[in-house]
Amino acid sequence: MKPVVKKLLGSSFVGALASPLSVDDYLSLIDSRLSLSEPRGRVTHVVRQTSDSVTLEIEPNDNWQGHRPGQHVLLGVDLDGVRHSRCFSVVSAPNEPMIEVTIKRNGDGRVSNFLVDHAERGQLVHLSPAEGDFYPHAEAPRKALLLSAGSGITPVMSVLRHWIARDEVADVVFVHYARTRDDMIYAAELEAMAQRHDGLRVETVFTADGGRRLDDATLDVLVPDLAQRPTWLCGPAGFMDAAEPLIAARSNETLHREQFAATRREAAHGEGAVRFLNSDVAASGESGSLLEVAEGAGLKPNYGCRMGICHACKCRVAEGSVRDLRTNRVRDVRDTDIQLCIHAAAGDVAVEL
Amino acid sequence: MGKPTHLSKADIAEFGRELDAIRDEVMNDLGESDARYIRNVLKTQRYSEVAGRALLMAGFLPPAWLAGTGLLSLSKILENMEIGHNVMHGQWDWMNDPALDSSTYEWDNTCPAHQWKHSHNYMHHTFTNIVDLDRDVGYGILRMSEDQDWRPQHLAQPLTAATLAAFFQWGVALHDLEVERLGKDKTFKEAAVQLRDIWGKARKQVLKDYLLFPALAGPMFAPVLAGNFSANLNRNLWSFLIIFCGHFTDEVEMFDESETADETRGEWYLRQLLGSSNLTGSVPFHILSGHLSYQIEHHLFPDMPSHRYREVAPKIQEICERYGLNYNTGPLSKQFGGVVKRILRMSLPHRRKRNTLTFETSTDAPVYAEAA
């Protein structure tokens, strides 16, 4: 949309003509991607690098404000009539016009599995502004370790592409863990990058093909000078838990971590009774996060990512004791907005829902 | 009056369970085709609004004015009845789409959405047809039940009703003010806050329909203004017609507070059924009525997506037959005739008429009696 058109359509005069609907409600008659404020995109390219993943190139509308390397975005799609949003790392570098994401099949992850199986060109996706501070600095370090496992490669690739685009690859070691070679996304691109750039060394370990899991010995062999390298780390929770102490023992340089899918430390369950004040419903807090308890009681709270990122499920707790499922920290709250999806009851809780 | 005496407590509980099962079956089946339905309604409404307003710009030509007014009326009717009313009931919340969210949707009506959700979703749907609790019984200005005190002003209520029909959205807007409570258990200050809120909402429609669009039309100011006024009038008349046929037909039951105290779920269902009446007609007619032509089904399942009432209705009817309950339905002409009769009859001072419900069978002990 031309800025002048956008300014005109966003004026209070046009808003009054559309009232009580929004200008967006009418714009979407022309093209579902059109909006004055919401970032939305259309899938322009679909590639399946491996049998259980899909790589999407998404053309965002002009409400997309861009991203920094390694940031993530909420992708919203309608499945069976219901809008679902999940969080994915943006793989593209900030200077690329398209948003690239790669999605791996994931157990019972409805959005991931739907996109792996059914993503197609032309599909509309709802976007959020990019978030995350995996890459807080503007300057590339002289030496760096990029360490990832599985689909954790995606934010790390974004960092690497950013450096390559700006010709800043001086001495980078990229260590990636995958199950098998066939299983590894971005294998070909990484290989090509390593050939072109002397400053980049790529080490891949295939754990199902005899490769050792990450341990002291492997790390010392692969990255003997780790002490001088800041690290960018992303992978499944088990991998991150194993890697962090190994790195901390060897290097005082900064460790940047991207926690992929806010990891629940244990199966979510709460205790005590939950009262939903506005609906006059009570339920046991045992059956999961407060979001799950509410849904189990027949309520329909707003939600988005269901992993503590998008804040769509934020709701006021009048009073009670809640446990943060990411950290296990328990706190007493009163008249506080909390994210229902990542908190469970740690005693009686009264929610304004 | 009120509830039938031929059903035992156990019968009524079983009746409630059967209705719950029907509800669960539909609610668990919601999906893609339901989403497609409501999106198509949204599109139809928006296209007809855009086309209607465009045609009115050429309103000096009588066919353009008529077509424009017709399309704009269609749009306003669809928006209030099939979209706004139903979205605000939470019928589409399951889609998780912010544009169809009951907590944020605002409709093209002078009544602010949140006041409507209080007076309608809560007061009317909870206390349906309980005289003195359900303020929709006469809206505080009409006498619709023998149990409401007669006052001389009710002699004029055929005229009052006709005026209410023409300005129905304004009646709806002022409804939650609860004028009859003012100076008693509601302060004028509370009402003033509500009034400001209503004006904040209403002036947007007034500005849009009676100033901005006519002004945009330049020399066509008058035809556009007249078209917009007519469209609002048509929507008012239509919604009055449909809504009055839903609860004030001749044979619909009214209840009093004592017989509805400590109601079970089954008894609540029963009151919703007996306090509502349906209209028969074609599918387009049902859509234009916001499926309030299935008033019975709507009152049993207010948060079920409305287009599903069509498939649920025969099952409800079958259950009613088995339990010997009246399923009040008929064509618009018959049902509205009943409404007119009731408005006329209640304008005169008399008490209860005979109970119109007759039950063929009497099962176990008549436990649930009016004497409660």
Interface residues (C-beta under 8 A of the other chain):
Chain A: F13 A16 L17 S19 P20 L21 D25 Y26 L29 D78 D80 G81 V82 R83 H84 K300 N302 Y303
Chain B: L30 G31 E32 S33 D34 A35 R36 L42 K43 R46 Y47 V50 G90 D93 W94 M95 N96 D97 A99 D101 S103 E106 W107 D108 K201 K204 Q205 L207 K208 L212 F213 L216
